[in-house]
Amino acid sequence: MLRGCRKKQVPSRSSKRRFVPVAALVAFAMFAVCGCSSGKQPDPDEYIKLGQYKGLHVDRSSYEVTDEAIKDELDMLANAYADPDGNIPEVNDEFIRDISEGSFQDLAAYKAALADQMRSEYEQFYDLQYYEDLWNLAVDNAEVIKDFPPEYLQKKTERSVISARKYAKSLDMPFEQFVQEKMGLSVDEFNAEAIDYAKVAAKESMVCAAIAKAENITVTDEDIDKAIDEYVSLGAFDSKEAFEEEGPERLEELKEYILTSKVQDLLAQYAK
């Protein structure tokens, strides 16, 4: 019920950025664009010299639900329920009982539940940030010792472009309009950034593959089935068969996502 009360809010803590860089296409696609491939790919040992990835240390951000943060949420909630004339209701016990259909009897109960939900959201966010920071450090510590194969870079470039086009389609926007309005780029600028990003994605893929090879990390059929079941349960696909209809490229992306997650879990286990 709490989520239902908040669902009408137009603003959000994550909607302040106007433009989206090419690297953020990862967040638009369901699976990671730049993960490490679990399929056939060049031997990472030929291209990457791993640096330190065990015993890494990064500062882990703390989180706190402040009174100010609660007030901001309540202000957004009130604005979301403004009437057609723009009159904003007062957030009081009666208002909370009304919008929650009696699930919360007073404002104090709603604020307590809201604080718990926000605390959970913050915890998830900072956990993800911690994993990302460890991963970025492991990638930075690795050295590229040989140029990546052109066809390998081309595949990475194409995947970024495909992800962008899929996201534009999901928004029912022409690709050129999506690139200009959502990313602040011309198509030519986007293509140039996609090429640059492919080099970053290639290094990340090779680093991940090298760590997976060194640590004997693999993706099993059970891992894949479990991940697909989770996506179906979340409504991303109607069924396992619907996922399989997406084709081998989608399956490869899922394998990359799983393997990347396993490697990042290992980095967290090794971290100081």
Backbone bond lengths (Angstrom), bond angles and torsions (degrees), N, CA, C in turn:
res aa  C-N    CA-C-N  psi(-1)  N-CA   C-N-CA  omega(-1)  CA-C   N-CA-C  phi
1 M - - - 1.451 - - 1.518 111.35 -
2 L 1.328 116.25 -35.93 1.461 119.74 179.47 1.510 110.64 -59.15
3 R 1.356 116.21 -45.08 1.464 120.01 179.76 1.517 110.67 -62.61
4 G 1.332 116.84 -36.00 1.454 120.11 178.34 1.510 111.82 -65.31
5 C 1.326 116.82 -36.69 1.460 120.19 178.28 1.516 111.00 -64.50
6 R 1.330 115.96 -33.65 1.473 119.89 -174.75 1.525 112.91 -89.35
7 K 1.330 117.57 -11.66 1.456 120.01 -168.06 1.521 114.66 -65.93
8 K 1.333 117.47 -21.33 1.451 119.13 -178.25 1.521 113.15 -81.54
9 Q 1.321 116.53 -5.05 1.456 119.13 -177.69 1.519 110.25 -66.40
10 V 1.316 114.83 129.72 1.455 119.60 176.73 1.515 111.41 -84.15
11 P 1.335 119.32 -48.77 1.465 118.91 177.80 1.522 110.06 -72.14
12 S 1.321 116.16 160.24 1.454 120.66 173.11 1.507 109.00 -154.50
13 R 1.318 115.99 162.65 1.455 119.75 -178.62 1.519 112.19 -67.52
14 S 1.318 117.00 -17.07 1.464 119.80 -175.85 1.515 113.05 -107.14
15 S 1.341 118.38 11.81 1.463 119.55 -173.43 1.519 112.65 -112.48
16 K 1.312 117.79 21.39 1.459 119.95 -174.56 1.519 113.35 -85.37
17 R 1.348 117.91 -21.65 1.457 119.09 -177.22 1.513 110.10 -77.51
18 R 1.302 116.13 135.33 1.446 120.14 -177.92 1.516 111.73 -87.63
19 F 1.322 116.27 -45.16 1.449 120.65 -176.68 1.519 110.15 -108.31
20 V 1.313 115.05 154.46 1.456 121.38 -178.59 1.518 108.92 -119.80
21 P 1.341 118.99 117.16 1.458 120.91 178.20 1.516 110.74 -69.43
22 V 1.327 115.98 163.67 1.453 120.11 -179.70 1.513 110.92 -56.73
23 A 1.326 117.19 -40.00 1.464 119.96 -178.08 1.516 111.94 -58.58
24 A 1.327 117.64 -28.27 1.460 120.01 -177.87 1.516 112.55 -77.79
25 L 1.318 118.41 -0.36 1.457 120.49 175.24 1.517 110.99 -61.51
26 V 1.319 115.72 -22.53 1.461 119.50 176.69 1.516 109.81 -57.33
27 A 1.318 116.01 -39.64 1.454 119.47 -177.89 1.516 111.86 -72.45
28 F 1.339 117.81 -23.14 1.449 120.45 -179.81 1.523 111.31 -79.32
29 A 1.324 116.91 -35.82 1.450 120.21 -179.78 1.520 109.44 -77.72
30 M 1.307 117.68 156.21 1.463 119.23 178.60 1.507 111.39 -69.87
31 F 1.312 116.17 -33.77 1.452 119.76 -178.76 1.520 109.35 -118.14
32 A 1.310 117.49 164.26 1.458 122.28 -176.42 1.513 110.94 -65.53
33 V 1.335 115.80 135.00 1.444 121.12 176.88 1.519 110.89 -78.77
34 C 1.316 116.29 -32.90 1.457 119.61 -169.83 1.515 112.69 -117.39
35 G 1.295 117.06 31.48 1.455 119.74 179.35 1.512 111.12 -74.86
36 C 1.318 114.95 -168.14 1.450 119.18 179.45 1.514 109.22 -101.53
37 S 1.279 117.09 133.21 1.451 120.93 -173.28 1.510 111.37 -77.02
38 S 1.340 115.83 133.30 1.447 120.62 175.61 1.511 110.93 -95.31
39 G 1.335 116.31 -3.08 1.447 120.34 178.42 1.522 110.36 -92.02
40 K 1.342 115.98 -161.78 1.450 120.86 -178.55 1.518 109.45 -72.29
41 Q 1.311 116.79 127.42 1.450 121.55 178.32 1.526 108.21 -155.75
42 P 1.322 117.05 169.02 1.464 119.43 179.46 1.524 111.72 -57.21
43 D 1.311 115.88 150.20 1.465 121.34 177.80 1.528 108.27 -63.66
44 P 1.343 118.20 117.36 1.473 119.75 -176.09 1.516 112.97 -62.19
45 D 1.321 117.33 -26.65 1.467 120.06 -178.58 1.520 112.12 -65.18
46 E 1.319 117.59 -20.96 1.465 121.49 178.50 1.519 111.92 -77.55
47 Y 1.319 116.00 -21.02 1.467 119.20 -171.12 1.528 113.49 -119.15
48 I 1.323 117.60 -20.74 1.456 121.13 -173.02 1.520 110.70 -128.82
49 K 1.329 114.91 134.50 1.456 120.79 169.08 1.520 106.76 -108.93
50 L 1.317 115.92 111.93 1.452 119.68 -177.68 1.520 111.10 -66.11
51 G 1.324 114.72 140.60 1.453 120.52 170.00 1.516 108.33 -99.90
52 Q 1.288 116.60 -155.06 1.455 120.51 179.58 1.525 110.65 -67.79
53 Y 1.307 115.99 128.16 1.457 120.29 171.86 1.527 111.28 -133.26
54 K 1.325 116.25 -6.88 1.455 121.37 174.17 1.534 109.11 -100.92
55 G 1.309 115.74 142.77 1.462 119.55 177.65 1.510 113.78 70.89
56 L 1.333 117.52 25.19 1.465 120.30 178.30 1.535 110.03 -70.32
57 H 1.308 114.44 153.26 1.464 119.53 177.05 1.521 109.49 -134.92
58 V 1.309 115.76 127.10 1.465 121.72 170.78 1.520 106.90 -133.86
59 D 1.317 116.15 150.19 1.461 120.44 178.44 1.527 109.01 -68.31
60 R 1.294 115.10 131.02 1.461 120.35 179.28 1.519 109.06 -97.90
61 S 1.318 115.88 119.65 1.466 120.14 -176.41 1.516 110.62 -66.29
62 S 1.305 114.75 143.61 1.454 119.90 175.83 1.529 109.06 -94.75
63 Y 1.284 115.52 163.33 1.458 119.31 -178.87 1.519 109.06 -134.16
64 E 1.304 114.87 146.89 1.461 120.49 -179.46 1.514 108.34 -151.34
65 V 1.317 115.75 133.15 1.457 120.68 175.47 1.518 107.79 -89.83
66 T 1.315 115.95 107.85 1.460 120.90 -176.75 1.524 110.82 -91.88
67 D 1.315 115.06 163.18 1.471 120.28 175.58 1.523 110.29 -60.35
68 E 1.326 115.69 -36.02 1.470 119.39 179.66 1.523 110.92 -65.18
69 A 1.331 116.72 -40.43 1.461 120.14 178.99 1.524 110.82 -64.97
70 I 1.311 116.98 -40.34 1.462 121.00 176.51 1.525 109.92 -61.63
71 K 1.335 116.10 -45.01 1.469 120.09 -179.85 1.524 110.65 -61.03
72 D 1.334 117.49 -41.87 1.462 120.52 178.78 1.524 111.01 -60.32
73 E 1.333 116.23 -41.77 1.459 119.96 178.67 1.528 110.83 -64.04
74 L 1.316 117.14 -41.73 1.460 120.38 179.98 1.529 111.16 -67.63
75 D 1.330 116.49 -36.37 1.470 119.76 177.10 1.531 110.32 -64.07
76 M 1.341 116.49 -42.34 1.469 119.56 178.25 1.525 110.58 -65.24
77 L 1.324 115.74 -38.03 1.457 119.86 178.59 1.525 110.68 -62.24
78 A 1.319 116.99 -46.04 1.461 121.04 179.36 1.524 110.93 -61.65
79 N 1.332 117.02 -43.71 1.466 120.66 178.74 1.518 111.77 -62.66
80 A 1.330 116.44 -34.02 1.463 119.95 -179.40 1.518 111.75 -67.27
81 Y 1.335 116.53 -24.54 1.458 120.73 -179.52 1.534 112.27 -105.05
82 A 1.307 116.71 20.35 1.466 120.20 176.37 1.525 109.81 -63.95
83 D 1.335 116.11 146.88 1.470 119.03 -179.75 1.527 109.84 -80.58
84 P 1.335 118.48 173.56 1.476 121.46 -177.21 1.510 114.28 -56.70
85 D 1.329 117.35 -24.43 1.463 120.51 179.39 1.526 112.42 -86.61
86 G 1.317 116.03 -0.88 1.456 119.69 178.49 1.515 114.83 88.87
87 N 1.331 117.14 8.07 1.463 120.15 178.28 1.533 109.77 -75.36
88 I 1.308 115.77 125.89 1.459 121.09 -176.71 1.525 109.43 -95.80
89 P 1.322 118.14 126.67 1.466 120.18 -177.96 1.524 111.98 -71.26
90 E 1.297 114.89 156.31 1.465 120.00 174.71 1.523 109.07 -80.55
91 V 1.321 115.32 133.81 1.465 119.57 179.45 1.527 107.70 -85.81
92 N 1.326 115.10 100.81 1.463 121.00 179.87 1.528 108.75 -136.92
93 D 1.321 116.35 -173.49 1.461 120.22 -177.27 1.521 111.82 -57.80
94 E 1.338 116.18 -44.90 1.458 120.35 -177.84 1.533 111.13 -62.84
95 F 1.312 115.86 -43.15 1.470 120.53 179.26 1.521 110.68 -60.53
96 I 1.316 116.65 -45.07 1.464 120.78 -178.36 1.522 110.76 -64.99
97 R 1.346 116.77 -42.87 1.468 119.79 178.26 1.520 110.72 -61.20
98 D 1.314 115.84 -38.07 1.467 120.86 -176.57 1.531 110.93 -68.71
99 I 1.330 117.60 -52.72 1.462 119.21 -174.46 1.527 112.53 -73.06
100 S 1.346 116.65 -22.27 1.462 119.61 179.00 1.524 111.97 -94.88
101 E 1.337 114.89 2.28 1.467 120.87 -179.64 1.529 111.37 54.45
102 G 1.320 114.51 39.13 1.451 120.61 175.57 1.512 115.57 86.69
103 S 1.324 117.63 -0.46 1.467 119.62 179.22 1.524 111.44 -66.74
104 F 1.340 116.49 -29.52 1.464 121.42 175.65 1.526 107.99 -121.11
105 Q 1.327 115.75 127.97 1.450 120.22 -175.89 1.521 113.35 -84.11
106 D 1.327 116.40 -20.84 1.458 118.13 179.99 1.527 109.82 -154.96
107 L 1.316 114.58 170.61 1.453 121.65 -177.77 1.522 111.70 -63.51
108 A 1.320 117.34 -37.75 1.464 120.85 -178.01 1.522 111.23 -61.23
109 A 1.336 116.33 -42.00 1.467 120.18 179.31 1.529 110.62 -65.54
110 Y 1.330 115.87 -40.65 1.467 119.46 179.24 1.523 111.06 -65.01
111 K 1.340 116.63 -43.21 1.464 120.18 -179.82 1.526 111.14 -62.66
112 A 1.317 116.96 -37.91 1.462 119.98 178.97 1.527 110.61 -65.27
113 A 1.340 116.52 -43.60 1.468 120.28 178.76 1.524 110.75 -67.41
114 L 1.333 116.44 -37.97 1.453 120.98 178.62 1.525 110.62 -63.32
115 A 1.321 116.35 -42.65 1.466 120.42 179.09 1.523 110.76 -62.14
116 D 1.335 117.25 -40.59 1.461 120.48 178.39 1.526 110.91 -63.29
117 Q 1.326 116.66 -43.26 1.461 120.06 -179.89 1.526 111.36 -66.26
118 M 1.328 116.66 -43.08 1.458 120.12 179.10 1.518 110.73 -63.71
119 R 1.330 116.29 -39.27 1.467 120.73 179.15 1.533 110.08 -61.85
120 S 1.322 116.34 -40.83 1.459 120.80 178.38 1.522 110.88 -65.96
121 E 1.334 116.88 -40.38 1.462 121.09 178.75 1.527 110.50 -65.47
122 Y 1.320 116.66 -43.35 1.461 120.40 178.64 1.522 110.80 -61.09
123 E 1.335 115.34 -43.80 1.460 119.66 -178.87 1.522 111.25 -60.57
124 Q 1.310 116.74 -43.53 1.457 120.96 178.48 1.527 110.55 -63.70
125 F 1.330 116.27 -42.57 1.457 120.17 -178.74 1.525 111.11 -62.78
126 Y 1.331 116.44 -47.37 1.458 119.32 -177.06 1.525 112.47 -71.84
127 D 1.329 117.16 -28.12 1.461 119.43 172.99 1.521 110.20 -63.97
128 L 1.332 115.87 -45.15 1.463 119.86 178.12 1.521 111.04 -62.21
129 Q 1.331 116.41 -40.65 1.458 120.58 179.19 1.516 111.25 -63.68
130 Y 1.329 116.65 -39.19 1.460 121.81 179.06 1.524 110.45 -63.06
131 Y 1.315 117.14 -45.99 1.461 121.07 178.17 1.525 110.72 -62.49
132 E 1.324 116.33 -41.39 1.466 120.04 -179.87 1.527 110.91 -64.91
133 D 1.328 117.26 -40.64 1.469 120.77 179.89 1.530 111.20 -64.61
134 L 1.327 116.76 -42.28 1.463 119.98 176.79 1.522 110.76 -62.25
135 W 1.313 115.77 -43.45 1.470 120.54 -179.52 1.527 111.14 -62.69
136 N 1.318 116.24 -46.54 1.465 119.74 -179.18 1.528 111.26 -61.34
137 L 1.322 116.81 -37.07 1.456 120.78 179.12 1.529 110.47 -66.89
138 A 1.321 116.91 -42.23 1.470 120.04 178.08 1.524 111.05 -62.64
139 V 1.326 116.87 -39.02 1.470 120.97 178.38 1.523 110.15 -67.46
140 D 1.326 116.83 -44.02 1.467 120.50 179.60 1.528 111.57 -62.28
141 N 1.328 116.68 -33.11 1.466 120.40 -178.59 1.521 112.77 -74.79
142 A 1.325 117.11 -16.44 1.465 120.95 -179.92 1.522 110.20 -85.23
143 E 1.317 115.82 155.28 1.470 121.85 -177.72 1.523 109.61 -121.87
144 V 1.330 115.04 132.57 1.465 120.24 173.64 1.524 107.60 -81.16
145 I 1.316 116.58 120.09 1.462 120.52 -175.30 1.529 112.55 -106.23
146 K 1.316 116.51 -3.76 1.458 120.19 -178.89 1.517 108.66 -158.09
147 D 1.338 116.60 140.70 1.462 119.94 179.66 1.523 110.79 -59.14
148 F 1.335 115.69 138.90 1.454 119.88 179.04 1.527 110.48 -70.62
149 P 1.324 118.63 149.47 1.464 121.18 178.46 1.521 111.10 -58.39
150 P 1.326 118.58 137.84 1.472 121.04 -179.04 1.525 112.65 -55.81
151 E 1.326 117.30 -39.24 1.464 119.28 -178.35 1.528 111.53 -67.95
152 Y 1.322 115.94 -28.49 1.460 120.89 178.20 1.530 109.97 -70.52
153 L 1.334 116.06 -43.48 1.462 120.43 176.62 1.525 110.76 -65.50
154 Q 1.327 116.47 -37.96 1.452 120.34 179.93 1.522 111.06 -62.04
155 K 1.328 116.08 -40.50 1.462 120.01 179.13 1.522 110.77 -63.67
156 K 1.328 116.51 -40.29 1.459 120.23 178.15 1.533 110.67 -64.35
157 T 1.321 116.20 -41.30 1.461 120.23 178.91 1.516 110.67 -62.54
158 E 1.320 115.82 -46.99 1.461 120.33 -178.99 1.519 111.38 -61.54
159 R 1.318 116.78 -37.22 1.455 119.32 -178.81 1.522 110.96 -65.97
160 S 1.326 117.56 -38.72 1.466 120.30 177.07 1.519 110.88 -63.03
161 V 1.336 115.80 -43.06 1.464 120.37 -179.18 1.521 110.20 -65.68
162 I 1.321 117.06 -43.75 1.466 121.21 179.78 1.522 110.53 -61.58
163 S 1.329 116.78 -42.34 1.463 120.41 179.20 1.523 110.98 -61.74
164 A 1.324 116.16 -42.55 1.460 120.13 179.52 1.527 110.85 -64.41
165 R 1.320 116.37 -42.43 1.466 119.98 -179.91 1.527 111.30 -66.02
166 K 1.317 116.93 -37.96 1.467 120.10 178.00 1.518 110.39 -64.77
167 Y 1.328 115.97 -40.55 1.458 118.83 -178.54 1.528 110.25 -69.06
168 A 1.316 116.37 -40.21 1.467 119.69 176.78 1.532 110.34 -59.62
169 K 1.325 115.73 -41.64 1.464 120.28 179.09 1.513 111.54 -64.42
170 S 1.346 116.56 -38.57 1.465 119.91 179.40 1.520 111.30 -64.53
171 L 1.332 116.80 -26.70 1.467 121.88 177.67 1.524 111.92 -90.64
172 D 1.341 114.84 0.68 1.466 121.15 -178.08 1.530 110.98 57.65
173 M 1.341 115.19 43.47 1.456 121.73 179.62 1.521 109.75 -121.44
174 P 1.326 117.79 140.65 1.468 119.49 170.88 1.528 109.05 -58.69
175 F 1.314 116.15 146.40 1.457 120.23 -175.48 1.526 111.33 -57.66
176 E 1.344 117.10 -43.89 1.459 120.57 -178.26 1.527 111.12 -61.14
177 Q 1.340 116.46 -39.78 1.462 120.45 179.24 1.530 110.62 -68.00
178 F 1.337 116.18 -40.66 1.460 120.73 178.78 1.523 110.86 -60.17
179 V 1.319 116.65 -47.61 1.459 121.18 -178.34 1.526 110.60 -61.68
180 Q 1.326 116.28 -41.49 1.458 119.86 -177.12 1.528 112.07 -72.70
181 E 1.343 117.11 -47.14 1.459 120.13 -173.04 1.523 113.36 -82.16
182 K 1.319 117.30 -37.25 1.461 120.64 -175.58 1.522 113.33 -92.54
183 M 1.323 116.25 -22.64 1.462 119.03 -176.66 1.518 112.72 -118.86
184 G 1.314 117.09 -11.91 1.456 120.13 179.12 1.507 113.36 68.81
185 L 1.343 117.26 31.69 1.464 121.90 -176.01 1.515 110.75 -130.64
186 S 1.319 115.13 156.26 1.459 119.70 166.64 1.521 107.32 -82.38
187 V 1.323 117.05 166.70 1.465 119.88 178.97 1.522 110.46 -61.80
188 D 1.336 117.31 -40.06 1.466 120.44 178.87 1.529 110.90 -63.52
189 E 1.334 116.39 -40.99 1.467 119.88 178.21 1.527 110.86 -65.96
190 F 1.330 115.14 -39.53 1.461 118.63 177.53 1.528 110.87 -61.51
191 N 1.331 116.67 -46.16 1.461 120.14 -179.38 1.526 111.69 -60.68
192 A 1.346 116.25 -38.83 1.465 120.31 178.57 1.519 110.71 -65.58
193 E 1.344 116.57 -42.39 1.458 119.54 179.23 1.521 111.44 -68.48
194 A 1.331 116.53 -33.29 1.457 119.98 178.43 1.526 110.69 -63.49
195 I 1.322 116.42 -37.12 1.468 120.70 178.00 1.523 109.98 -66.84
196 D 1.335 115.92 -44.69 1.472 119.54 178.55 1.525 110.27 -63.12
197 Y 1.326 116.27 -42.36 1.448 120.19 -178.61 1.527 111.51 -65.99
198 A 1.329 116.67 -30.61 1.465 120.18 178.84 1.526 110.79 -60.26
199 K 1.325 116.89 -35.00 1.471 120.24 179.14 1.529 110.28 -67.03
200 V 1.335 115.70 -39.54 1.460 119.87 176.97 1.524 110.14 -65.98
201 A 1.347 115.35 -45.38 1.464 120.01 -179.57 1.513 111.26 -62.52
202 A 1.338 116.50 -37.98 1.463 120.50 -179.92 1.524 110.79 -64.59
203 K 1.324 116.71 -42.81 1.460 118.94 178.47 1.521 110.78 -63.09
204 E 1.335 116.47 -44.59 1.450 119.61 179.56 1.527 110.95 -60.74
205 S 1.318 116.59 -42.39 1.458 120.56 178.72 1.516 111.08 -60.51
206 M 1.329 116.06 -44.94 1.463 120.43 -178.12 1.531 111.36 -67.86
207 V 1.330 116.85 -40.23 1.458 120.01 178.41 1.524 109.88 -63.00
208 C 1.308 115.65 -45.10 1.452 119.78 179.96 1.531 110.81 -62.94
209 A 1.315 116.44 -43.94 1.465 120.29 178.76 1.516 111.34 -63.95
210 A 1.335 117.20 -37.14 1.464 121.09 179.75 1.527 110.97 -67.12
211 I 1.326 116.66 -42.29 1.464 119.76 177.91 1.529 110.10 -66.17
212 A 1.331 115.60 -42.77 1.464 119.12 179.05 1.526 111.13 -60.92
213 K 1.326 115.97 -39.46 1.464 120.23 178.74 1.525 110.68 -66.52
214 A 1.332 116.08 -44.37 1.467 120.38 -178.62 1.525 111.82 -65.77
215 E 1.309 116.61 -32.60 1.465 121.06 -175.65 1.528 112.92 -102.39
216 N 1.336 115.76 4.22 1.471 121.28 179.09 1.531 111.91 57.49
217 I 1.320 115.89 45.98 1.461 122.02 177.70 1.521 108.83 -95.13
218 T 1.311 117.13 129.88 1.461 121.66 -179.61 1.525 110.04 -133.09
219 V 1.329 115.51 167.96 1.460 122.28 174.73 1.524 107.81 -109.68
220 T 1.308 116.61 121.78 1.453 121.38 -177.67 1.525 111.36 -96.54
221 D 1.321 115.87 165.21 1.464 120.33 175.21 1.524 110.53 -60.68
222 E 1.321 116.23 -34.89 1.462 120.38 178.31 1.532 110.66 -64.10
223 D 1.337 116.72 -40.33 1.467 120.43 176.76 1.520 110.68 -59.35
224 I 1.324 115.69 -44.28 1.464 121.04 -177.31 1.522 110.58 -65.88
225 D 1.330 116.78 -46.93 1.468 120.49 -179.70 1.527 110.84 -60.60
226 K 1.328 116.25 -41.79 1.461 120.29 -179.58 1.524 110.83 -63.78
227 A 1.342 116.35 -42.85 1.463 120.12 -179.62 1.524 110.81 -64.83
228 I 1.320 116.96 -42.93 1.465 119.82 179.66 1.522 110.23 -63.24
229 D 1.341 116.70 -42.35 1.469 119.92 178.31 1.522 110.98 -59.91
230 E 1.334 116.68 -38.02 1.462 120.19 179.48 1.525 110.81 -66.44
231 Y 1.336 116.91 -41.60 1.459 119.59 179.19 1.525 111.21 -66.71
232 V 1.334 116.96 -36.44 1.462 120.23 177.11 1.526 110.15 -65.62
233 S 1.342 116.45 -42.49 1.464 120.15 -179.74 1.523 111.87 -64.60
234 L 1.337 116.66 -28.56 1.460 121.35 178.69 1.530 112.42 -83.77
235 G 1.333 116.02 -5.61 1.462 119.99 178.36 1.514 114.66 87.53
236 A 1.334 116.95 8.50 1.456 119.29 179.11 1.528 111.05 -69.15
237 F 1.326 115.91 -31.60 1.460 121.81 175.83 1.526 108.22 -136.50
238 D 1.336 115.68 150.05 1.459 119.69 -179.56 1.518 112.06 -70.88
239 S 1.326 116.16 -30.20 1.453 120.55 -176.95 1.520 109.52 -162.49
240 K 1.325 115.83 170.93 1.457 120.48 176.12 1.516 110.18 -62.91
241 E 1.334 115.77 -36.78 1.469 120.21 178.96 1.523 111.11 -63.41
242 A 1.343 115.63 -36.56 1.467 119.49 178.86 1.518 110.64 -64.83
243 F 1.336 115.82 -37.87 1.459 118.71 176.44 1.524 110.72 -64.46
244 E 1.325 116.92 -44.81 1.458 120.83 -177.55 1.523 111.68 -62.71
245 E 1.323 116.72 -27.71 1.456 120.62 178.39 1.528 112.48 -68.76
246 E 1.341 116.16 -15.46 1.465 119.95 178.48 1.523 111.91 -68.63
247 G 1.338 116.87 -20.29 1.456 120.07 175.03 1.511 113.93 100.02
248 P 1.325 116.46 175.14 1.465 121.80 -175.05 1.519 114.25 -65.33
249 E 1.320 118.08 -29.76 1.461 120.33 -179.51 1.523 111.17 -64.60
250 R 1.329 115.55 -40.81 1.459 119.52 178.51 1.531 110.62 -66.00
251 L 1.324 116.47 -39.48 1.461 120.00 177.58 1.519 110.70 -63.41
252 E 1.343 117.23 -39.77 1.463 120.67 178.62 1.521 110.71 -64.27
253 E 1.320 116.80 -38.94 1.464 120.36 177.47 1.527 110.53 -63.35
254 L 1.329 116.55 -39.23 1.455 120.04 178.78 1.527 110.76 -64.96
255 K 1.316 116.65 -41.63 1.465 120.20 177.93 1.528 110.40 -62.02
256 E 1.322 116.34 -41.44 1.463 120.40 178.41 1.527 110.49 -60.78
257 Y 1.326 114.91 -44.32 1.460 119.88 -179.03 1.531 110.88 -61.10
258 I 1.328 116.05 -45.02 1.470 120.47 -178.65 1.523 110.78 -64.12
259 L 1.336 116.30 -46.60 1.460 119.50 -177.61 1.522 111.14 -65.56
260 T 1.326 116.57 -40.48 1.461 120.14 176.91 1.526 110.46 -59.61
261 S 1.319 116.68 -43.64 1.459 120.72 179.36 1.519 111.35 -61.60
262 K 1.329 116.70 -41.28 1.464 120.49 179.53 1.527 110.99 -64.33
263 V 1.320 116.72 -41.90 1.463 119.98 179.52 1.517 110.41 -65.88
264 Q 1.313 117.49 -41.98 1.458 120.30 179.59 1.526 111.40 -66.79
265 D 1.320 117.22 -35.54 1.465 119.85 174.29 1.530 110.53 -60.94
266 L 1.323 116.04 -40.05 1.463 120.42 179.60 1.524 111.06 -65.26
267 L 1.326 116.53 -41.66 1.465 120.05 177.99 1.523 110.59 -59.51
268 A 1.329 116.32 -39.59 1.459 120.01 179.15 1.526 111.24 -67.83
269 Q 1.318 116.98 -35.70 1.464 120.18 177.23 1.533 111.09 -66.45
270 Y 1.325 116.28 -37.03 1.464 121.07 -178.97 1.526 112.11 -80.20
271 A 1.326 117.31 -18.16 1.475 120.82 -171.78 1.522 111.54 -64.86
272 K 1.337 114.93 151.09 1.461 120.25 176.58 1.512 110.11 -75.17
